[in-house]
Amino acid sequence: MEKTLGIDAHASLPKFASETFMRADRKNPIGPNRNAPAFGKRKAALYATCFVNYNKPDTGMAARAVLNHLGVETRAAYPGCCGMPFLEQAEISRVAEQAAKVSKELVTLIDDGYDIVTLTASCGLMLKFEWPLIVSENEDVKRLSEAVFDIDEYVVDIARKDGLPEGMKPLPEGVTVHIPCHARAQNMGPRAAEMLRLIPDTPVDVIERCSGHGGTFGVVTKTHKVAEKVGRPVFRTAMQQARGHIVSDCPLAAQHIVQNVREMAAKEGREWPVREPEHPIQIFARAFGLTET
């Protein structure tokens, strides 16, 4: 791939899952917890996003499990890509096409009473802010932008307004939460950290700095070393915090950080017990005992 496509041989690349999130959702129907404080008050359509649908369905299944446990009725939705890869290549007309297509389908869910909940930070930013700037005259896009929540933001909102079920277990190994650029640009505050601090007796450390990944910037040969250099302060901080989990709302940032932290630890002759890169909602699901590991 390095010779033919210019992908750096050292870069950690996402792998395709054996089953998409949309298919897993259809195969395993689930209903809301009738004993939860929020039962009957909300419905959420989980916008799968390309990455969650094809690469990390575990994130979608964790989000679905958490929201249903909190009493929220859910359904998965994937009308298409948000167009972020086109935006990175300055193909604005293609972004506009995706915005029109995807918003038209998601608005029908809004009409049915669903909130739209995104599972990847970059996609949430597209739906909330980038689309309305690019196709400001599109009424579907405008309506959608006002009905979109990031998954962490949505869980925190439920906790504040409706309350949470009892039964969360501590995670004493603690969590390092990386707040990626696309989450910070949504002007919602560090909702991932706020959500994880709802877990009792669980240390939560926060890193609010660019990981250096930046999509294709982080994997192509021309810029991969630069991506590592930009992210080095993040890697060092995560090393110093030495928590058992490293999470980020950006799956590529999480993968980039974990790879480099492991390599830095190996160079120093240290054992590093950190798990595979995860989304914050997966940690929240684990605290409720909704996932096996």
Residue, then its C-alpha position, 0 to 999 in steps of 0.5 A: m500500500e505504501k508503494t501503490l497508494g502512498i499509505d505509510a507502512h507504519a500507520s495503524l489503519p482501521k479494519f472492516a468489521s465482519e458485520t455492519f452496525m445496521r445488520a447487527d441492529r436488525k438481527n438483535p432487536i431491543g426495547p427501552n427499559r420501562n423502569a428507567p426515569a426517561f422511559g417514554k420521554r424520548k426516541a433516538a435515531l442513531y446515525a450510524t456514520c460510515f466508520v461505525n457502520y463498517n469499521k466499529p459496530d461495537t460503538g453503535m451497539a454500545a450506544r444502542a444498549v446505553l440509550n435503551h437502558l436509560g429508557v430511550e427507544t432507538r433505531a439505527a439509520y444510515p442514509g449515507c455518508c456525511g461527506m466529510p472525506f469530500l470536504e477534506q478534499a475541497e469537493i464542496s459540490r459533493v458535500a452538498e449532494q450528500a447533505a441534500k440526500v441524507s438530510k431528506e431521509l433523516v428529516t422523516l425520522i424527525d417528523d416521527g418524533y426522533d432525535i438524531v444522535t451521531l456516533t462520530a465527532s466529525c459527522g456530528l460537526m458536519l450535520k450541526f454546522e458544516w452542512p448549514l454553511i454549505v447549503s444554507e437554503n436547504e430547509d431539511v438541512k436547517r431542520l436537521s441541524e437543530a435536532v442533532f445531538d452527539i451521543d455523549e451530549y445526549v446521554v448527559d442531557i438525559a442525566r440532567k433532565d430525567g436522571l439515570p437508572e441505578g447500578m453503575k459499577p466503578l472502573p477503578e483503572g480509570v479513563t483518559v479522555h481525549i477531546p478531539c478537534h471535531a468535538r471541541a468545534q461543536n461548542m458543547g463542552p467536554r461532554a465525553a468527560e462529563m458523561l464518564r464522571l457520572i460513573p462512581d469512583t472512576p478517575v477521569d483525566v482529560i486531554e484537550r489537544c489535537s492528536g495530530h491524525g487529521g484523517t488521511f493526513g495521519v496515514v499518508t507517507k508524506t504527512h504521517k511523521v508530521a501527524e506523530k510529531v503533532g500528537r506527541p504531547v498527547f501521547r506523553t500526557a496519556m503515558q503520564q496519566a497511565r489509565g487503563h482506558i484511552v478513549s476519544d470521540c474520534p475513532l481515528a484519533a483514539q487508534h493513533i493515540v493508542q498505537n503511539v502510546r504503546e510504542m513509546a512504552a515499549k521503547e521505555g521498557r514499560e508494560w502498558p495494560v491499556r485496552e484497544p481504542e474505544h469510544p467513551i460510550q463503550i466505557f459507559a456501557r461497561a459501567f452499566g454491565l451492558t457489554e461482556t468486557 
